[in-house]
Amino acid sequence: MWPAARPEASVVVLWAPVTDPLSTYSILMGSETVKNALSASDDSVIDAKLSWGGETKLKGAFFKELPLLTPIGAIGRYPGPLRVIVGQRETIVTPNRLRGRSFSNVIMVYMI
């Protein structure tokens, strides 16, 4: 649930937030897996190997939502203070630290 939908949230901190879900999950699970999952039925169970060696199972419906999600737009409706923390050497969550600047009203903190 997005903070904009949670009125009790007075401050939000995002740690390496996903700003481009389709690209990020293509890195995490492999672009071929994501491409195949996008054409699968909503109820199909997709076995995905993760970039760090783990595995997960997700339904086709999950993947079909990826191109439709706009995290920056969703958090942009949040009226309170927002801190975004993005590592300078981030390699998994795309497109890394430069995208962290896409958030409005942000206090940037770069991790080393």
C-alpha positions as CSV (number, residue, x, y, z in Angstrom):
1,M,0.0,0.0,0.0
2,W,1.4,3.4,-1.0
3,P,1.9,6.1,1.7
4,A,-0.5,8.4,-0.1
5,A,-3.2,5.9,0.9
6,R,-2.0,5.8,4.6
7,P,-3.0,9.1,6.3
8,E,-1.3,8.0,9.5
9,A,2.1,8.1,7.8
10,S,3.7,11.4,8.8
11,V,7.2,10.7,7.4
12,V,8.3,8.3,4.7
13,V,11.8,6.9,4.0
14,L,12.4,4.9,0.8
15,W,15.5,2.7,0.7
16,A,16.6,1.9,-2.8
17,P,13.1,2.3,-4.1
18,V,12.0,0.6,-7.4
19,T,11.3,3.4,-9.9
20,D,11.1,1.2,-13.0
21,P,9.6,-2.1,-12.0
22,L,9.9,-3.8,-15.5
23,S,13.6,-3.0,-15.8
24,T,14.3,-3.9,-12.1
25,Y,12.5,-7.3,-12.3
26,S,14.2,-8.0,-15.7
27,I,17.5,-7.7,-13.9
28,L,16.5,-9.7,-10.9
29,M,14.9,-12.6,-12.8
30,G,16.3,-12.3,-16.3
31,S,14.8,-10.5,-19.2
32,E,13.8,-13.8,-20.9
33,T,11.9,-14.9,-17.9
34,V,10.0,-11.6,-17.6
35,K,9.3,-11.6,-21.4
36,N,7.8,-15.1,-21.2
37,A,5.8,-14.3,-18.1
38,L,4.3,-11.3,-19.7
39,S,2.6,-13.5,-22.3
40,A,1.6,-16.2,-19.7
41,S,-2.0,-16.4,-18.4
42,D,-2.7,-14.5,-15.2
43,D,-3.0,-17.8,-13.2
44,S,0.2,-19.4,-14.6
45,V,2.8,-19.9,-11.9
46,I,6.2,-18.7,-13.1
47,D,9.4,-20.2,-11.6
48,A,12.0,-17.5,-11.6
49,K,15.7,-17.7,-10.7
50,L,16.9,-14.6,-8.9
51,S,20.2,-12.9,-9.7
52,W,21.7,-13.7,-6.3
53,G,21.0,-17.5,-6.7
54,G,17.6,-17.7,-5.0
55,E,14.3,-18.8,-6.6
56,T,10.7,-17.6,-6.4
57,K,7.3,-18.4,-7.8
58,L,5.0,-15.6,-9.0
59,K,1.8,-15.7,-11.0
60,G,1.6,-14.2,-14.5
61,A,-0.7,-11.5,-13.2
62,F,2.2,-10.1,-11.2
63,F,4.3,-9.6,-14.3
64,K,1.5,-8.1,-16.3
65,E,1.2,-5.3,-13.7
66,L,4.9,-4.3,-14.0
67,P,4.6,-2.1,-17.1
68,L,1.6,-0.4,-15.6
69,L,3.1,0.6,-12.2
70,T,4.3,4.1,-11.7
71,P,5.9,4.2,-8.2
72,I,7.1,7.8,-8.7
73,G,3.5,8.9,-9.5
74,A,2.1,7.1,-6.5
75,I,4.6,8.5,-4.0
76,G,4.2,11.9,-5.6
77,R,0.8,12.1,-4.0
78,Y,2.2,11.8,-0.6
79,P,2.1,15.3,1.0
80,G,4.6,14.7,3.9
81,P,8.4,14.7,4.3
82,L,10.1,12.1,2.1
83,R,13.7,10.9,2.3
84,V,15.1,8.7,-0.4
85,I,18.3,6.7,0.2
86,V,20.0,5.3,-2.8
87,G,23.4,3.7,-2.9
88,Q,26.1,5.2,-5.2
89,R,27.0,1.6,-6.3
90,E,23.5,0.3,-6.6
91,T,23.4,-2.3,-9.4
92,I,20.1,-4.1,-9.0
93,V,17.3,-1.5,-8.5
94,T,17.3,0.5,-11.7
95,P,18.2,3.0,-12.9
96,N,20.1,3.5,-9.6
97,R,21.1,6.7,-7.8
98,L,20.3,9.1,-10.6
99,R,16.6,8.0,-10.6
100,G,16.4,8.8,-6.9
101,R,16.4,12.5,-7.9
102,S,13.1,11.9,-9.7
103,F,11.2,12.2,-6.4
104,S,10.0,15.7,-5.5
105,N,10.6,17.2,-2.0
106,V,13.4,14.8,-1.3
107,I,16.4,15.0,1.0
108,M,19.0,12.8,-0.8
109,V,21.3,10.6,1.2
110,Y,23.9,8.6,-0.8
111,M,25.2,5.5,0.8
112,I,28.8,4.5,0.2
